[in-house]
Amino acid sequence: MSTTPTTKLEAVNSMLSTIGEAPVNNLSSGLVDAETAETILNEVSRDVQAYGWNFNSEPDYTFSTNTDGHVVLPVEIIR
């Protein structure tokens, strides 16, 4: 099993192959089906990334305020 991430172009071409369309060489091909596949891929990617997975969540993490009373989040915090 490969651990190399799939590129967006590879994912779009995989989606196109499931509907019997030919692969594209780049994401700005102008093919409506490719543009639709990329839009769907982006929407699903946002949905998946927005989900709070238990393996990368710290529900009991304590935040402290700085001298101005603001909470400064560490750079590795997404939300």
Residue pairs with C-beta under 8 A, 6 or more apart in sequence:
6 14
8 27
8 38
8 41
9 24
9 26
9 27
11 41
12 24
12 27
12 34
12 37
12 38
12 41
13 23
13 24
15 37
15 40
15 41
16 22
16 23
16 24
16 33
16 34
16 37
17 23
19 33
21 31
21 33
21 34
24 31
24 34
27 34
27 38
63 71
63 73
64 71
65 71
66 72
